[in-house]
C-alpha cells in the first residue's frame, strides 16, 4: 500500500530530530534574554557568550516563548523580536549590569529562572502538571482497537463489492421463473398486494443464487416455522419446473421474515464442496 513506505521512514525521521540537539544539551540549563529588532544570531552570541561563532553551537539556542520550543538553527537567518536568545549557564560571559537586569527581569516575567534544553519540536507540559505517560494497557487497547477497525473495514469492503456484482443473466432468469412458479398457486381473485414478496442475491464465491421469499401483506405463508413441510413441497415442485439444469445447493434457512432458497447450476461445482 502507499502508506507503508512512509511508515518505515518514520523512525529515521524521529532519530534525526532527536540527534539535531547534542546529547550534552539535555543536561544544560540556559538563561535567556529577549531579542530586539535588528538583532542577529552572531551578534547575540558575541554579546551573551563573547564569541560570534557560538551562535551555531549547542551552548547557544534561540527560543520561542509563545510555543515554548527551541527554534531550529536553520531559521537563525530571520529572528523574530518575540523570541529569546539563550546561553548555557557555563558558557555565558560576565554581562554588564544593564544586560543582567534584562535577563533577570525576563526570568521573573516568564517564571522560568533557567530553561532546560529539550529536543527540537518537543513541547514541555504546563507547570504544575505531571507529564502524561502512556500505560502499556492503553497502548495494547489502542492496538487491538485499530486491528479490529481494520478487519471490519476490510470485511465491509468485501461485502459491499460482492453485493454490487450483477447477477448473471441465466441465474436472474431462473430466479424470476422460481418466484413466479412458487407464487402462482397462492394468487387468488382478491385485489391488493402480491401473495409473495421476493428478492435475489448472487454469491460469487459459492456460484449460487439465494432466492428469498416472504409472505405478502396480511399473509403467513411462506415460513419455515408453521409451514416447513409445505415450503419444502413447493420448492421441490418449482425445481421440477426449472428442470434438471438447476439444483438446490444448500438447506433452506430463515433470515428474519425471509425464507432463503439457495440454488445453482447442476454442472457447476460449489466452492468448498467435494
C-alpha positions in Angstrom: 0.0 0.0 0.0 1.1 3.6 -0.5 1.2 4.3 3.2 3.7 1.6 4.1 6.9 3.3 2.9 6.2 6.5 4.8 5.7 4.5 8.0 9.0 2.8 7.5 10.8 6.1 7.3 9.2 7.5 10.4 11.7 6.0 12.9 14.6 7.5 10.8 12.9 10.9 10.9 12.4 10.7 14.6 16.0 9.7 15.1 17.2 12.7 13.0 15.1 15.1 15.2 16.5 13.6 18.3 20.0 13.9 17.0 19.5 17.6 16.0 20.4 18.6 19.5 23.6 17.3 21.0 23.2 14.8 23.9 25.1 17.2 26.1 22.4 19.8 25.6 19.9 17.7 27.5 21.7 18.3 30.7 22.3 22.0 30.1 20.4 24.9 31.6 20.0 28.2 29.8 19.5 31.8 30.8 17.6 33.8 28.2 17.4 37.4 27.1 14.8 39.0 24.8 15.7 39.6 21.2 15.4 43.2 20.0 14.5 44.1 16.4 17.6 44.0 14.2 19.5 41.5 16.3 21.3 38.7 14.6 22.4 35.4 15.9 26.2 36.1 15.7 25.7 39.5 17.4 23.7 38.0 20.2 26.2 35.2 20.6 29.0 37.8 20.8 27.1 39.8 23.4 26.0 36.9 25.6 28.8 34.4 25.2 31.6 36.6 23.9 32.0 34.6 20.7 30.2 35.2 17.4 30.9 31.6 16.3 29.0 30.3 19.3 25.7 31.1 17.5 25.7 27.7 16.0 27.0 25.7 18.9 24.9 23.7 21.4 25.6 26.3 24.1 23.6 28.9 22.2 19.9 28.5 21.4 17.1 30.6 20.2 13.8 30.1 22.0 10.2 30.8 21.0 8.5 31.6 24.4 5.0 31.5 22.8 5.4 27.9 21.8 8.0 27.1 24.5 10.2 25.5 21.9 13.8 25.9 20.7 14.0 27.3 17.1 15.9 25.2 14.6 19.3 26.8 13.7 18.2 26.7 10.1 15.9 29.6 11.0 18.5 31.8 12.6 18.8 34.0 9.5 15.4 35.6 10.3 14.9 36.2 14.0 11.6 37.4 15.5 11.6 40.1 18.1 9.3 37.9 20.2 12.0 35.2 20.6 14.7 34.9 23.2 18.4 34.3 22.9 19.5 31.6 25.4 23.1 30.8 26.5 24.1 27.8 28.7 25.0 28.9 32.2 28.5 27.8 32.0 29.1 29.5 28.6 27.6 32.9 29.5 30.2 35.6 29.8 30.1 38.2 32.6 27.3 40.6 31.5 27.0 44.3 32.2 24.6 45.3 34.9 22.0 46.5 32.4 22.1 43.3 30.4 22.0 41.2 33.6 18.9 43.1 34.7 17.2 42.4 31.4 17.9 38.7 31.8 16.7 38.7 35.4 13.5 40.6 34.5 12.8 38.2 31.7 13.2 35.3 34.1 10.8 36.9 36.6 8.1 37.6 33.9 8.3 34.1 32.4 8.6 32.4 35.8 11.4 30.3 34.5 14.8 31.3 36.0 16.5 28.7 33.9 15.4 26.8 30.8 16.3 23.2 30.4 17.1 22.3 26.9 14.8 19.8 25.1 14.8 18.1 21.7 13.6 20.2 18.8 9.7 20.2 18.3 9.0 18.9 21.7 6.7 20.9 23.9 7.0 20.7 27.7 3.9 20.2 29.8 2.4 23.2 31.6 3.8 24.0 35.0 2.2 22.1 37.9 1.0 19.3 35.6 2.8 16.0 35.6 3.9 14.7 32.2 1.4 12.2 30.9 2.7 8.7 30.5 1.1 6.1 28.2 0.4 2.9 30.0 1.1 -0.5 28.4 -2.6 -1.3 28.8 -3.6 1.8 26.9 -1.2 1.0 24.1 -2.4 -2.6 23.9 -6.1 -1.5 23.8 -5.4 1.1 21.1 -3.6 -1.5 19.0 -6.4 -4.1 19.4 -9.0 -1.4 18.5 -7.1 -0.4 15.4 -6.8 -4.1 14.3 -10.5 -4.7 14.8 -11.4 -1.5 12.9 -9.1 -2.6 10.0 -10.7 -6.0 9.9 -14.2 -4.6 10.0 -13.3 -2.1 7.2 -11.9 -4.9 5.0 -15.0 -7.1 5.7 -17.4 -4.2 4.8 -15.5 -3.5 1.6 -15.6 -7.2 0.6 -19.3 -7.5 1.4 -20.1 -4.2 -0.5 -18.1 -5.4 -3.5 -19.9 -8.8 -3.6 -23.3 -7.1 -3.2 -22.6 -4.7 -6.0 -21.8 -7.5 -8.5 -24.6 -8.1 -11.0 -26.5 -11.4 -11.1 -25.6 -13.4 -14.2 -28.5 -13.4 -16.7 -29.0 -17.2 -16.6 -29.4 -17.0 -12.7 -31.6 -13.9 -13.0 -34.0 -15.7 -15.3 -34.0 -18.8 -13.1 -34.8 -16.7 -10.1 -37.7 -14.9 -11.9 -39.2 -18.3 -13.0 -38.8 -19.7 -9.5 -40.6 -16.8 -7.8 -43.4 -16.8 -10.4 -44.0 -20.6 -10.2 -43.8 -20.6 -6.4 -46.4 -17.8 -6.0 -48.8 -18.9 -8.8 -50.9 -21.3 -6.6 -51.2 -18.6 -3.9 -52.7 -16.0 -6.2 -56.4 -15.5 -5.7 -59.0 -13.1 -7.1 -58.8 -10.7 -4.2 -57.1 -7.4 -5.2 -54.2 -5.8 -3.3 -50.6 -6.7 -2.7 -48.9 -9.7 -4.1 -49.1 -13.0 -2.3 -45.3 -13.4 -2.0 -42.5 -10.9 -1.8 -39.1 -11.8 -3.1 -35.5 -10.7 -3.5 -32.5 -12.2 -5.3 -28.8 -12.3 -4.2 -25.9 -13.9 -6.1 -23.0 -15.2 -4.1 -19.9 -15.4 -6.5 -17.8 -17.5 -4.1 -20.4 -20.3 -4.0 -21.7 -19.6 -7.5 -25.2 -19.8 -6.2 -28.3 -17.7 -6.2 -30.1 -17.0 -3.0 -33.9 -16.6 -3.5 -35.5 -15.0 -0.5 -39.3 -15.3 -0.1 -41.6 -13.7 2.4 -45.3 -13.5 3.0 -47.2 -10.7 1.3 -49.1 -8.2 3.5 -51.8 -9.9 5.6 -50.4 -13.4 4.8 -48.4 -16.0 6.8 -47.0 -18.2 4.0 -44.3 -19.0 3.2 -42.5 -19.6 6.5 -40.4 -22.4 8.0 -41.9 -22.2 11.4 -45.5 -23.1 10.8 -45.4 -24.5 7.3 -42.0 -26.1 6.8 -43.3 -29.2 5.0 -45.5 -27.1 2.7 -42.5 -24.8 1.8 -40.3 -27.9 1.1 -43.1 -29.4 -1.1 -43.4 -26.1 -3.1 -39.7 -25.8 -3.5 -39.5 -29.3 -4.9 -42.4 -28.6 -7.2 -40.8 -25.5 -8.6 -37.4 -27.2 -9.1 -39.1 -29.7 -11.3 -40.4 -26.8 -13.4 -36.9 -25.4 -13.8 -35.7 -28.8 -15.0 -32.5 -30.7 -14.2 -30.3 -27.8 -15.1 -30.6 -26.3 -11.6 -30.4 -27.9 -8.1 -31.0 -26.7 -4.5 -27.4 -26.2 -3.3 -27.9 -25.9 0.4 -30.6 -26.4 3.1 -33.5 -23.9 3.3 -33.0 -21.4 6.1 -34.7 -18.5 7.7 -33.3 -14.9 7.7 -35.7 -12.8 9.7 -39.1 -12.8 7.9 -37.5 -14.4 4.8 -37.2 -18.0 3.7 -33.9 -18.4 1.8 -33.7 -21.0 -1.0 -30.2 -21.3 -2.5 -29.9 -22.8 -6.0 -27.1 -23.2 -8.5 -26.4 -24.7 -11.9 -26.2 -28.5 -11.7 -23.0 -28.7 -13.7 -21.1 -26.1 -11.6 -19.2 -27.5 -8.6 -19.8 -25.3 -5.5 -16.6 -23.9 -3.9 -15.6 -25.9 -0.8 -17.9 -28.8 -1.6 -16.3 -32.1 -2.6 
